[in-house]
Amino acid sequence: MTDIVLASQSPRRQDLLKQVGINYRVVISNSDENYRADLTPEQIVAELSARKADSVFDKLMSSDDFGNKIAVIAADTIVALDNKVLGKPADEKDAFEMLKSLSGRSHSVYTGVTILYAGVDRVSADSFVEHTKVFFRKLTDKEITEYIATGEPMDKAGAYGIQEKGAVLVDRIEGDYYTVVGLPIAKVYLSLKQNGYI
């Protein structure tokens, strides 16, 4: 039996796996999400996705709750402006300042993915980091305030969701749209296929 496990409770990541027909189950990672201040955005998402995958893999190995082939998929996404990481806003004022700083400029979104594969006689890992540049159009204070009033920015890194109402803030992107959503699904799909899991 092949067992594909997503180490994330993100509904967006779950929807992307469903969209391409991958059967999976969710096991939440309890890994530490702190990181050293001297890491680059690429290093941060690579480290955090690996940590999440390891945490869930260890959980499964200690519970005997897995098939004879298992793949654990973990991902981490961050938004960075001038190499400064923009997390989830602390409050509406913080969200306003974040969106104001993104207005009329480009910023970077990085998603790191780690997939751990365990078969009868092997454990291997596939990990990669994808980068997409997002260009915001010039926003008025009124537009920013109205968007914050929807509540959408409050649980999103960078204070916006490109796949929801935040789509209207974006002028264009350079790179993979799904990296911004939180899971570069084509690369994940190809990795699973090449390793014989789908």
ABEGO torsion letter per residue (X at the ends): XBBBBBBBABAAAAAAAAAAGBBBBBBBBABBABBBAABBAAAAAAAAAAAAAAAAAAAAAAAGBBBABBBBBBBBBBBBBGGBBBBBBABAAAAAAAAAAABGBBBBBBBBBBBBBBBAABBBBBBBBBBBBBBBBBBBAAAAAAAAAAGAAAABBGGBBAABAAAAABABBBEBAAAAAGBBAAAAAAAAAAAGAX
